[in-house]
Amino acid sequence: MKGYIHSTESFGTVDGPGVRYVIFFQGCPLRCKYCHNPDTWRFTGGREVTVKELMDEYESYKEFLRSGGITATGGEPLGQPEFLAEFFAAAKQKKVHTCLDTSGAVYDPAEHEKIDAVLRNTDLVMLDIKHIDSAEHKKLTGMGNEHILAFAEHLRDMGIPLWIRHVVVPGITDSEDEQFRLGEYLATLSNLKALDVLPYHDMAKPKYKELGIPYVLEDTPPLTKEEAVRARENIIRGIKAGLKKC
């Protein structure tokens, strides 16, 4: 079986615990306004690889990755579920920690067998929740969040450890109410292990220009670290309030 990837990183330090071998999969159904990898959107193109080729590459770096493992990101790695399932199964045979960095957007509650084949060999999921309000989520990404939240709940039911990532964008996801509501929802996820609140940045602007794609957040200023700290505090308040209701 062959898959299509955009690139790899041999020394990833922000893509799960420890130092990791990171594979950026080709293709994504979302069109997030702040996406910093628009070159991974298309499901066609990219580098064609086999599982053996990726595992051989991992083996060449593994001496530097003893405290980490492998992370599949993108793009959207679950857009190629059969290949990813085979790849993660091969990694687990070698006792390698596997992390899935995903938006969850391709999850379908009615047809989840292919994704479950991936999850059976997944040690950790890093899930991006872009916006807790589905209508606002659609404005931001082109798609509502119903399948994404259903995926989070499926992970909870399977007992797979979950890290949540949330990007705070001025004028889009920076309201206290939205952040509090997100926290209340996160309180329902008993498998939640960590929360990363990430400040919006505009460092992808040159890439959009090079690709000839309009950058719709051209006039949106980057979020400050102080604003990101306040946002995380608001989400934590929501989590605490939600836990009291449980």
DOTORDREN-929860 format. One record per residue: residue in three letters; x negated, y negated, z negated of N, C-alpha, C, CB in turn. Coordinates in steps of 0.02 Angstrom, whole numbers, padded with zeros to 5 digits, always signed. Glycine has a CB too. Example, Ala and Ser with C-alpha at 12.3 -4.5 7.8 and 13.67 -1.06 7.14 Angstrom:
<recs>
ala-00660+00284-00390-00615+00225-00390-00660+00165-00390-00565+00224-00452ser-00642+00112-00354-00684+00053-00357-00645-00002-00394-00704+00030-00286
</recs>
This chain:
<recs>
met-00042+00060+00000+00000+00000+00000-00044-00063+00000+00048+00000-00061lys-00021-00113+00037-00059-00175+00041-00017-00234+00017-00083-00187+00112gly-00051-00282-00014-00019-00342-00036-00052-00403-00005-00022-00347-00112tyr-00021-00461-00016-00047-00522+00012-00060-00573-00044+00002-00552+00065ile-00122-00593-00048-00141-00639-00102-00170-00703-00072-00191-00606-00150his-00167-00755-00110-00196-00819-00089-00270-00822-00106-00159-00878-00121ser-00286-00802-00169-00356-00807-00192-00362-00771-00259-00379-00881-00199thr-00423-00768-00285-00435-00740-00351-00481-00787-00390-00466-00669-00346glu-00479-00779-00455-00524-00816-00499-00556-00766-00547-00486-00873-00539ser-00621-00768-00551-00657-00717-00589-00667-00734-00663-00723-00704-00558phe-00651-00796-00683-00665-00817-00751-00609-00862-00777-00734-00853-00756gly-00547-00837-00775-00490-00876-00796-00485-00880-00872-00426-00847-00767thr-00475-00940-00898-00472-00949-00971-00405-00979-00994-00529-00994-00994val-00359-00993-00948-00295-01022-00967-00237-00980-00941-00289-01094-00940asp-00250-00918-00925-00200-00875-00894-00187-00812-00935-00222-00855-00823gly-00182-00822-01001-00172-00766-01046-00230-00762-01096-00167-00701-01007pro-00227-00713-01141-00279-00709-01193-00347-00689-01166-00257-00659-01246gly-00399-00721-01192-00467-00703-01173-00485-00729-01103-00476-00629-01176val-00541-00703-01079-00564-00720-01011-00535-00668-00963-00643-00722-01007arg-00507-00692-00906-00467-00647-00865-00485-00652-00791-00394-00662-00874tyr-00474-00596-00757-00476-00593-00684-00406-00611-00660-00499-00521-00657val-00400-00665-00621-00335-00693-00603-00324-00685-00528-00330-00767-00624ile-00266-00657-00510-00249-00648-00440-00189-00694-00424-00232-00574-00423phe-00198-00738-00375-00145-00783-00353-00109-00751-00293-00174-00853-00334phe-00048-00728-00305-00009-00695-00253+00019-00746-00204+00047-00653-00283gln+00028-00723-00142+00056-00766-00090+00132-00762-00091+00028-00745-00020gly+00165-00820-00085+00237-00823-00079+00272-00844-00143+00263-00758-00058cys+00321-00890-00136+00361-00912-00194+00428-00939-00169+00323-00966-00236pro+00484-00919-00201+00550-00944-00179+00566-01014-00205+00603-00897-00201leu+00530-01037-00255+00544-01103-00284+00504-01157-00247+00526-01104-00359arg+00530-01218-00253+00495-01276-00225+00492-01330-00279+00530-01303-00160cys+00456-01315-00333+00451-01360-00390+00420-01426-00366+00409-01329-00447lys+00448-01481-00388+00424-01546-00366+00353-01560-00388+00470-01601-00393tyr+00331-01527-00442+00264-01539-00468+00216-01481-00453+00266-01552-00542cys+00236-01434-00411+00195-01375-00397+00125-01396-00377+00227-01332-00342his+00074-01365-00407+00005-01381-00388-00025-01328-00343-00037-01390-00450asn+00016-01279-00321-00008-01229-00273+00039-01224-00213-00016-01161-00307pro+00055-01279-00178+00101-01275-00121+00074-01230-00065+00115-01343-00094asp+00009-01218-00065-00020-01175-00014-00003-01101-00026-00095-01184-00011thr+00030-01085-00082+00051-01016-00094+00125-01005-00080+00037-00997-00167trp+00161-01056-00056+00233-01050-00047+00252-00997+00004+00262-01116-00025arg+00219-00996+00061+00238-00950+00115+00223-00877+00096+00201-00968+00180phe+00271-00833+00110+00260-00761+00097+00217-00729+00151+00327-00725+00091thr+00209-00763+00207+00166-00738+00260+00096-00768+00253+00196-00754+00330gly+00049-00736+00285-00019-00762+00281-00055-00738+00218-00020-00837+00284gly-00109-00771+00201-00148-00751+00144-00195-00694+00162-00103-00730+00087arg-00228-00668+00112-00276-00613+00121-00242-00547+00107-00338-00623+00075glu-00248-00500+00153-00219-00434+00144-00267-00391+00104-00204-00401+00213val-00242-00360+00050-00285-00321+00005-00250-00256-00014-00303-00361-00058thr-00291-00208-00036-00265-00146-00065-00276-00149-00141-00300-00083-00035val-00241-00106-00177-00251-00101-00249-00323-00084-00264-00204-00049-00279lys-00351-00037-00227-00421-00017-00239-00468-00076-00231-00441+00039-00190glu-00457-00118-00181-00501-00175-00171-00498-00223-00231-00482-00212-00107leu-00438-00235-00257-00432-00280-00314-00464-00249-00376-00359-00296-00328met-00453-00184-00386-00483-00151-00445-00559-00149-00439-00455-00080-00453asp-00585-00141-00379-00658-00141-00370-00685-00211-00387-00676-00122-00296glu-00649-00263-00367-00671-00330-00384-00670-00340-00460-00626-00383-00350tyr-00616-00316-00492-00613-00321-00565-00673-00285-00597-00546-00291-00592glu-00688-00226-00573-00743-00187-00601-00809-00225-00597-00749-00119-00566ser-00818-00265-00545-00881-00302-00537-00887-00358-00588-00886-00330-00466tyr-00830-00378-00618-00831-00433-00667-00818-00410-00739-00780-00485-00647lys-00801-00347-00748-00772-00325-00812-00817-00336-00872-00755-00253-00807glu-00883-00339-00862-00927-00351-00919-00914-00419-00950-01000-00345-00897phe-00887-00466-00911-00872-00533-00937-00800-00540-00960-00887-00585-00883leu-00761-00485-00953-00689-00489-00965-00666-00443-01022-00651-00471-00902arg-00713-00423-01064-00696-00374-01116-00643-00399-01164-00758-00356-01155ser-00639-00464-01175-00589-00491-01222-00525-00511-01186-00618-00551-01259gly-00522-00500-01120-00464-00523-01082-00432-00467-01043-00484-00577-01036gly-00428-00475-00977-00396-00425-00936-00380-00454-00868-00333-00399-00969ile-00322-00435-00841-00300-00455-00775-00235-00495-00780-00291-00394-00728thr-00231-00550-00743-00169-00589-00739-00147-00594-00667-00178-00659-00771ala-00084-00578-00653-00054-00588-00588-00013-00652-00590-00010-00527-00566thr-00029-00700-00546+00006-00764-00545+00020-00781-00473-00035-00820-00581gly+00033-00845-00458+00050-00860-00389+00051-00933-00374+00115-00830-00372gly+00096-00948-00326+00149-00907-00298+00191-00871-00350+00119-00858-00252glu+00225-00820-00326+00266-00779-00370+00249-00705-00360+00342-00791-00356pro+00212-00676-00408+00190-00607-00400+00247-00556-00395+00146-00588-00457leu+00305-00571-00426+00361-00525-00422+00394-00526-00353+00412-00541-00476gly+00371-00569-00309+00394-00567-00240+00367-00507-00202+00375-00631-00204gln+00316-00474-00230+00288-00413-00201+00288-00358-00255+00214-00425-00174pro+00348-00337-00277+00352-00294-00337+00321-00225-00328+00424-00286-00355glu+00328-00195-00269+00300-00127-00260+00224-00129-00265+00322-00098-00192phe+00194-00176-00232+00121-00182-00235+00097-00198-00305+00096-00235-00185leu+00132-00244-00338+00112-00264-00406+00120-00206-00454+00153-00324-00430ala+00173-00166-00446+00183-00108-00490+00125-00059-00483+00250-00073-00474glu+00104-00047-00421+00048-00001-00409-00017-00030-00438+00039+00013-00334phe-00026-00094-00431-00086-00127-00456-00089-00124-00532-00089-00199-00432phe-00035-00141-00566-00034-00140-00639-00041-00068-00666+00030-00172-00666ala-00011-00020-00631-00019+00050-00651-00092+00070-00648+00024+00096-00607ala-00127+00049-00596-00198+00065-00589-00238+00031-00644-00225+00043-00520ala-00219-00030-00662-00255-00065-00716-00245-00030-00782-00230-00138-00721lys-00184-00008-00796-00171+00025-00861-00206+00092-00865-00095+00034-00871gln-00216+00126-00808-00253+00188-00809-00324+00178-00835-00255+00220-00739lys-00350+00117-00824-00416+00100-00849-00413+00061-00914-00454+00059-00796lys-00353+00060-00945-00342+00027-01010-00357-00048-01007-00386+00060-01062val-00340-00080-00952-00349-00151-00943-00285-00188-00964-00368-00168-00870his-00293-00241-01004-00235-00281-01025-00206-00317-00964-00255-00333-01080thr-00140-00312-00955-00107-00341-00897-00060-00397-00918-00069-00287-00858cys-00064-00452-00882-00022-00510-00896+00012-00532-00832-00064-00569-00927leu+00077-00544-00835+00116-00568-00779+00136-00640-00790+00178-00523-00768asp+00112-00685-00747+00130-00756-00751+00182-00768-00696+00066-00802-00741thr+00244-00783-00716+00299-00783-00669+00350-00837-00685+00333-00715-00669ser+00389-00854-00634+00447-00899-00645+00509-00858-00659+00458-00944-00583gly+00508-00793-00644+00566-00750-00653+00621-00763-00602+00594-00760-00721ala+00608-00804-00552+00660-00826-00506+00686-00770-00461+00635-00882-00464val+00647-00719-00448+00669-00665-00403+00706-00610-00440+00610-00636-00366tyr+00712-00616-00506+00746-00564-00545+00820-00564-00530+00733-00574-00620asp+00847-00504-00519+00919-00495-00509+00944-00443-00559+00935-00473-00434pro+00987-00463-00606+01011-00416-00657+01043-00353-00627+01061-00450-00702ala+01070-00359-00566+01104-00302-00535+01055-00255-00500+01155-00326-00486glu+00996-00279-00485+00947-00238-00449+00877-00252-00478+00948-00253-00373his+00863-00220-00535+00800-00236-00568+00752-00176-00572+00814-00261-00638glu+00767-00122-00536+00726-00062-00541+00654-00075-00518+00756-00005-00501lys+00646-00112-00463+00578-00125-00438+00538-00168-00487+00581-00160-00369ile+00571-00216-00517+00537-00259-00566+00522-00219-00630+00580-00321-00582asp+00568-00175-00649+00555-00134-00708+00493-00089-00698+00616-00090-00725ala+00482-00068-00636+00422-00028-00622+00359-00068-00636+00422-00003-00549val+00361-00134-00626+00305-00177-00644+00301-00184-00720+00313-00247-00611leu+00357-00197-00751+00358-00212-00823+00336-00152-00865+00428-00233-00843arg+00345-00092-00840+00324-00033-00879+00249-00032-00892+00343+00031-00843asn+00211-00069-00852+00138-00072-00862+00115-00144-00874+00102-00043-00801thr+00160-00185-00902+00144-00255-00917+00138-00265-00992+00198-00302-00887asp+00081-00291-01014+00070-00302-01086+00097-00369-01110-00004-00298-01101leu+00100-00418-01065+00120-00485-01084+00150-00520-01024+00060-00526-01112val+00204-00558-01036+00233-00600-00983+00228-00673-01004+00308-00580-00969met+00200-00713-00959+00200-00786-00967+00254-00812-00921+00129-00818-00951leu+00309-00838-00950+00367-00858-00911+00375-00933-00912+00430-00824-00938asp+00380-00963-00852+00393-01035-00846+00468-01047-00848+00363-01063-00780ile+00490-01086-00897+00558-01111-00896+00553-01185-00879+00596-01100-00965lys+00574-01202-00818+00564-01269-00792+00612-01320-00822+00572-01269-00716his+00675-01299-00832+00726-01344-00861+00780-01300-00890+00755-01394-00807ile+00805-01316-00948+00855-01275-00981+00925-01285-00950+00857-01291-01056asp+00936-01342-00918+01000-01355-00884+00996-01331-00812+01017-01432-00887ser+01043-01287-00792+01038-01256-00726+01044-01307-00669+01091-01203-00719ala+01089-01355-00676+01097-01405-00623+01033-01447-00615+01157-01452-00638glu+01003-01466-00671+00940-01504-00668+00883-01460-00643+00923-01533-00737his+00886-01396-00661+00836-01349-00637+00838-01345-00561+00847-01279-00669lys+00898-01345-00533+00905-01341-00461+00878-01404-00427+00979-01331-00442lys+00889-01462-00458+00862-01524-00430+00785-01522-00430+00886-01585-00470leu+00757-01491-00482+00684-01490-00490+00650-01438-00446+00667-01478-00562thr+00684-01381-00436+00651-01324-00404+00686-01298-00340+00647-01268-00452gly+00749-01319-00330+00787-01293-00274+00829-01233-00291+00741-01275-00219met+00828-01212-00354+00865-01152-00375+00888-01161-00448+00821-01089-00368gly+00947-01135-00464+00970-01136-00534+00929-01090-00577+01043-01118-00538asn+00942-01091-00643+00900-01051-00690+00934-00989-00716+00880-01094-00747glu+00993-00970-00689+01029-00913-00717+00989-00848-00716+01094-00903-00680his+00957-00833-00659+00918-00771-00654+00855-00775-00698+00899-00758-00581ile+00829-00834-00706+00768-00842-00747+00784-00828-00821+00739-00913-00739leu+00839-00856-00845+00858-00843-00915+00878-00770-00924+00915-00890-00936ala+00911-00741-00874+00928-00670-00878+00865-00628-00881+00971-00649-00817phe+00813-00648-00846+00749-00613-00848+00719-00617-00917+00701-00641-00795ala+00721-00677-00947+00694-00685-01015+00730-00638-01064+00702-00758-01039glu+00795-00633-01057+00833-00589-01101+00820-00515-01088+00908-00604-01094his+00807-00499-01024+00788-00430-01007+00721-00412-01039+00784-00422-00930leu+00675-00458-01038+00610-00447-01071+00619-00437-01146+00561-00505-01057arg+00664-00477-01175+00679-00469-01247+00706-00400-01260+00730-00523-01270asp+00752-00377-01219+00783-00311-01230+00732-00255-01221+00842-00301-01182met+00682-00267-01178+00629-00216-01167+00574-00221-01220+00599-00224-01098gly+00574-00276-01258+00524-00284-01311+00455-00303-01285+00518-00222-01351ile+00452-00335-01226+00388-00355-01198+00368-00423-01225+00391-00356-01120pro+00308-00430-01253+00286-00495-01280+00291-00550-01228+00214-00490-01306leu+00313-00609-01252+00329-00663-01207+00296-00728-01229+00404-00673-01202trp+00262-00761-01182+00238-00829-01192+00279-00874-01146+00161-00835-01176ile+00305-00928-01173+00344-00975-01133+00300-01035-01115+00407-00998-01171arg+00304-01055-01052+00271-01115-01029+00324-01165-01006+00220-01100-00971his+00315-01228-01024+00362-01280-01005+00323-01343-00989+00414-01294-01062val+00332-01368-00927+00298-01428-00904+00343-01488-00919+00280-01425-00828val+00315-01538-00953+00353-01598-00969+00337-01652-00918+00337-01623-01042val+00388-01671-00880+00381-01720-00826+00419-01783-00844+00407-01691-00758pro+00387-01841-00844+00422-01904-00859+00483-01913-00814+00375-01963-00850gly+00540-01929-00847+00601-01941-00810+00638-01878-00789+00586-01980-00751ile+00610-01819-00802+00642-01756-00780+00652-01708-00838+00600-01723-00725thr+00599-01693-00875+00605-01646-00931+00579-01677-00996+00566-01581-00916asp+00584-01743-01001+00555-01776-01060+00608-01801-01109+00513-01834-01039ser+00671-01781-01101+00721-01804-01149+00721-01760-01211+00792-01804-01116glu+00730-01790-01268+00731-01753-01331+00787-01701-01332+00739-01800-01390asp+00845-01719-01303+00901-01673-01302+00885-01611-01262+00963-01707-01272glu+00855-01619-01203+00837-01561-01162+00787-01517-01198+00809-01584-01095gln+00738-01548-01230+00687-01510-01265+00716-01473-01325+00631-01557-01288phe+00761-01506-01362+00793-01474-01419+00835-01414-01396+00837-01525-01457arg+00872-01423-01342+00914-01368-01316+00870-01310-01293+00957-01393-01257leu+00814-01325-01262+00767-01272-01243+00745-01233-01305+00706-01300-01206gly+00729-01269-01358+00708-01236-01420+00763-01191-01448+00688-01287-01472glu+00824-01216-01447+00880-01175-01472+00885-01110-01432+00946-01214-01468tyr+00875-01115-01367+00878-01054-01326+00820-01007-01342+00877-01072-01251leu+00761-01035-01350+00703-00993-01365+00711-00955-01431+00640-01035-01367ala+00750-00983-01476+00761-00949-01540+00797-00883-01531+00802-00994-01586thr+00831-00873-01475+00866-00810-01463+00820-00756-01436+00923-00821-01414leu+00757-00773-01420+00710-00726-01391+00664-00699-01446+00668-00759-01335ser+00682-00642-01473+00644-00613-01529+00574-00590-01510+00682-00555-01558asn+00561-00585-01445+00495-00564-01421+00448-00623-01408+00502-00523-01359leu+00470-00684-01423+00430-00743-01411+00368-00744-01456+00471-00807-01423lys+00309-00749-01425+00246-00747-01461+00209-00814-01459+00203-00693-01434ala+00222-00855-01408+00186-00918-01402+00225-00966-01358+00115-00907-01373leu+00210-01031-01368+00242-01084-01329+00188-01132-01305+00297-01121-01371asp+00183-01139-01239+00136-01187-01210+00176-01245-01180+00091-01153-01156val+00167-01304-01206+00199-01364-01179+00146-01401-01140+00230-01409-01235leu+00155-01405-01074+00103-01431-01030+00122-01500-01004+00092-01382-00971pro+00077-01548-01008+00092-01615-00981+00087-01616-00905+00044-01667-01011tyr+00135-01647-00873+00133-01655-00801+00070-01694-00780+00196-01692-00776his+00038-01671-00726-00018-01708-00697-00008-01712-00621-00086-01674-00715asp-00042-01758-00589-00034-01768-00517-00097-01750-00478-00014-01840-00502met-00136-01704-00504-00200-01688-00472-00192-01651-00405-00242-01646-00518ala-00130-01628-00391-00119-01593-00328-00106-01639-00269-00061-01545-00335lys-00102-01705-00282-00086-01752-00228-00130-01743-00166-00094-01823-00253pro-00196-01737-00173-00238-01729-00113-00221-01666-00073-00312-01726-00133lys-00201-01612-00109-00184-01550-00075-00121-01559-00032-00173-01493-00126tyr-00071-01594-00059-00010-01608-00021-00027-01649+00042+00041-01646-00064lys-00069-01698+00033-00088-01741+00090-00123-01700+00144-00134-01798+00067glu-00167-01655+00122-00203-01613+00169-00156-01567+00207-00256-01572+00133leu-00104-01542+00172-00056-01496+00203-00001-01531+00241-00025-01452+00150gly+00002-01598+00235+00053-01636+00269+00122-01628+00238+00056-01615+00340ile+00124-01617+00172+00187-01608+00135+00199-01671+00093+00185-01543+00091pro+00259-01701+00096+00272-01760+00054+00268-01741-00020+00342-01790+00071tyr+00237-01784-00059+00233-01774-00131+00288-01816-00163+00161-01792-00160val+00343-01784-00183+00403-01821-00203+00396-01856-00271+00461-01774-00206leu+00345-01837-00310+00334-01870-00374+00278-01921-00369+00317-01818-00429glu+00271-01951-00311+00217-01998-00297+00211-02053-00350+00227-02028-00229asp+00269-02078-00373+00269-02134-00420+00277-02113-00493+00323-02182-00401thr+00276-02047-00506+00283-02023-00575+00215-02021-00609+00315-01952-00576pro+00208-02056-00666+00143-02057-00700+00130-01992-00737+00139-02117-00748pro+00067-01972-00743+00051-01913-00784+00074-01922-00856-00025-01899-00782leu+00093-01867-00889+00113-01870-00958+00051-01874-01003+00156-01808-00977thr+00056-01913-01056-00001-01918-01102-00001-01858-01150+00002-01984-01141lys-00058-01846-01179-00063-01791-01228-00017-01805-01288-00135-01783-01252glu-00011-01868-01307+00032-01885-01364+00105-01870-01349+00023-01959-01382glu+00125-01884-01287+00194-01869-01267+00206-01793-01265+00210-01900-01198ala+00156-01756-01245+00162-01683-01244+00168-01655-01314+00101-01651-01208val+00131-01684-01361+00136-01662-01431+00205-01675-01458+00084-01698-01475arg+00233-01734-01444+00301-01750-01467+00353-01702-01435+00319-01823-01450ala+00343-01686-01372+00389-01640-01339+00388-01572-01372+00371-01634-01265arg+00327-01548-01388+00322-01483-01421+00356-01485-01489+00248-01462-01429glu+00349-01540-01525+00381-01547-01590+00457-01544-01583+00360-01613-01625asn+00483-01575-01531+00556-01574-01518+00580-01502-01504+00574-01620-01460ile+00541-01466-01464+00560-01396-01449+00557-01353-01512+00513-01367-01395ile+00506-01363-01552+00500-01325-01615+00559-01340-01661+00434-01341-01650arg+00581-01403-01663+00640-01421-01703+00700-01381-01678+00654-01496-01699gly+00708-01376-01612+00763-01337-01584+00758-01264-01602+00764-01346-01510ile+00697-01237-01600+00688-01166-01619+00709-01155-01691+00614-01144-01609lys+00687-01199-01736+00705-01192-01807+00780-01196-01817+00669-01244-01849ala+00812-01244-01782+00884-01250-01787+00919-01188-01761+00909-01313-01750gly+00893-01162-01705+00924-01102-01676+00916-01042-01720+00893-01088-01609leu+00859-01035-01753+00849-00978-01798+00897-00979-01857+00777-00977-01823lys+00915-01039-01878+00963-01044-01934+01032-01019-01913+00967-01117-01959lys+01047-01026-01847+01112-01004-01822+01115-00928-01811+01128-01040-01758cys+01055-00898-01800+01053-00827-01784+01075-00784-01844+00983-00806-01762
</recs>
